[in-house]
Amino acid sequence: MDNNTEKMIAQHLFSQHEDDFEHASFDREIAFYEAICSGNMELVRLFMKPLNSEGCGILSENHIRNLKYHMVVLAAIIARYCIKGGLTPEASYSLSDFYIMKTDKCTTEDELRAVHAEMIEGYTNKMRQQKLAGVYSKQVVRAIDYIIRHLHSRITLESTASHLKLSSAYLSRLFKKETGCAFGDHVNKLKIEEAAALLLYTEYTDTEISALLGFSSQSYFIKIFSKYIGTTPKQYKKQYDIRVIPQK
């Protein structure tokens, strides 16, 4: 690297520090990509940041071109995470190409924001379908999909069976037979997985997370969390002691 290039990079970094520029939390960014791979759209929305948010680097002095560059980078990263998560390279790269082409046609920030949201939701839904396809019957797949989409609500066997137009007894037997897990246990397992991520990568308190995930009480949340994780929510967060950057 020649002296002129080094000087330009140093000036660029200095200007960012002068403007109190701060890149997005790396841990939170990883949690966002992993949420996409899990197929959990509710968790993705919690970690997702707007396209033109604080922490985005400047890749072009032209505002629209800068956003397009960020979209291309994001598409490339998500595509590779999803391949690692089990999506075939052909399917993942095809999606990436599709959204990059849509990005290229955008002329306004609103259009880019729409494609940004569409791409993230598209990949998340694709990963959810990928994880369920060929593993369970159509009825159990629909039940799991319903659970994932309603994790922030109180989910019961009866409400799920009603939504699927099945009897509660039949869904209970089928779910246990195919997954090896009782319906309620599966719901709690998914809720606690999300709770653990929220504790590590957000500023939500355990009380707020309990309410967010629809637990009947704080004490019940702590009991279920301890059952699956082996420690209380507060001890879990303290154990990892990950500093996060609050969302603005």
N, C-alpha and C positions, 0 to 999 in steps of 0.2 A: 504494500500500500504506500503510495507516494505521500510526501509531506502536505501537498495541497488537499488531498482527499482526507487525510487525518484532521487537518485544520477545519474542513467543512463539517465533518462529523462532530468534532468537539464543539463547534459553534452551535450546531443543531441541538446537541444534548444540553448545552448551557441555556439556550433559549427555552427549552422545555422545563428545566429546573426553575428558571426565572418566572415562568408562568404557573409554577406549582403543578406541573404535569405529573401525573402518576398513572402508570399502566395498571390495568385491571388485575385484581388478585389472582395469582397463578392457581392457587388451590381452588378458588371459586370457578375459574375457567375450566379446570379439569372436571369439576363436579357437573358443570353444565354439559360438557360433551358426554360424560358417563350417563347423565340423565337421559339424553337423547338415545343412547345405546340401550338403555333399560326399557325404552318405549313408554316412559311415564311422563305424559304431557303436563300434568299438574306440577311435577317437580321441575320440569324444563322451564315452565313459566316463571317459577320462583327464581331461578338462576339466570334466566335470559335477560340480556340488557338490550336497550334500543340500539339500532344500527349506528346512529350518530350520538354515542354516549361519551361521558367523561372516561378517559382511559384509552380512547382510540388514538393510535398514532397518526401522524400526518404523512400520507404516502403520495399526495399530490396537492399542489396549491389550488387546483380547481376542485371546488367542493363536491360536485357530482361525480367527477372522476375518482376522487378520494374514496367516496362511499362505494363506488363500483369495485375498486381495488380491494377494499375490505370484504366485500361480498365474495369475491373470487377466492381470497385467502380462506374465508370461513367455509365456503363450499368444499375446498380441498381438504381442510382439516376434518370436517364432519364426515366426508366420504371415507377417509382413512380410518377414523375411529369406528365407523359402522362396519367396515370390512373386518376390522379386528374383533368387532362384536358379533360377527357371524354372517353378515350380509355378503352376498357374492360380489366380487370386484366388478363384474359386468353390470349388476343392478345398481351398485353404489355409484360407479362412475357415470352411468347413464343418467341417474338423477342429478349428479353434479353438473354434467354437461347441459342438461335441460334448464337448470336454474341459472347457470352462468349465461346461457343464451338469453333467457328472460331478462337478466340483469343488464345485459348489453343493450337491450332495446329501450330501457328506461331513460326518461329524460328529466324526471323530477325526483325530489327526495321522497315524496309521498309514494310514488310508484316503487321506488327501491325499498322503502319500508314494508310495503305490501308483499313484495317478493321475498324479503328477508323473513317475514313471519310465515309465509307459505312454505318456504324451504325447510325451516326448522320443524314445522308441524308435519310436513311431508316425510321427512326422514324419521321423525319420532314414530309416526304411525306405521311406517314401513318396518321399523325395528320391532315394534310390538307384534305386528303380523308375523314377522320372521320367527320370533321366539315361540309363538303359539302354533304356527302351521305344522301340521303333520304329527303333532305330539298328542293332542287331545281331540275329542269329538267336537263337532261344531257347537253343541250346546255348552260344553265346558269352556270352550274358547270364548264364546259370547259372555259367559258368566265372569271369566277372568278379565275380559275387556271392560265389562261393566264395573267391576271392582276398581280397576286402575283409573277409570275415568271419574270415579266418585270417591276417591280416597279422602277428600276433604269433607265428606259427609258421613253421617252415621249409616253404615251399611249393614243390612240384616239379610238373612237367608230368605225371609218372606218377601222383602221388597225386591230382591234380585230375581227370585222365582216369578214374582208377579210381572216384572218387566219382560222376562223371557217367555211368559205365558206357559209356565210349567208348575207342577205342584211342588211345594217345599220339600216334601218327603222324597220325591223322585230326584230333585236336584241335589239334595244332601247325599243320597246314596251314590249317585253318578259321580259327583265331585270327589267324594272320598275314594271311590273305586279307581278313578283315573289319576288323581294327583297323590293319593296316599295320605292326604291331609284333610282334616275336617274343614268345612267352609269357613267357620269363624276363625280358626287358627290361621288359615291362609290370608284372610283379611288383616288380622293383627300383624302377621309377619310383614306384609307389604307396607302397612302403616308405620311400623317400627323402623324398617329400612329407610323410609323417607324421613322419619323423625331424626334418625342418626345423622343423615346428611344435613338436615337443617340445623342441627346443633353445632356441627363442625364448620359450616360454610355460610351461615347467616347470623344476624344479630338477634334472632328470635329467642326468647326465653323458653324454658321448658313448659311454663304455664301457657304461653302463647301457642306453642306447638301442639300442646294437648288440645286446646280449643280448635286450632286450625284443622287438625286431623279428625275432629269429631268424636273424641273420647268423652265418655259420660262424666268423668271426673278426673281431677289431677292425680288423685291417689291411684285410680285404676290405670291411668297412663303410666305412672311410675312402676306399678306392679307388672304390667305387660312388658314395658321396656326392659326391666330387670330380668324377666323370664327369658327374653330372646337375646339380649346383649350381655347379661351377666353382671351388670352394674347399674346404678341409677343414672338418670340423664345428667345431673350435675357432675357426678363423678366421671362420667364418660367424657364430657366436654373438658373437664379439668385435666383428665388423663392425656388427651391429645394436645390441649393448649394451643390450638391453631388461631392465630390472629386473623381477623377478617376485616375487609374494608367495607364499612357500611354503605348501602346504596343511598345515593343522593335523592 
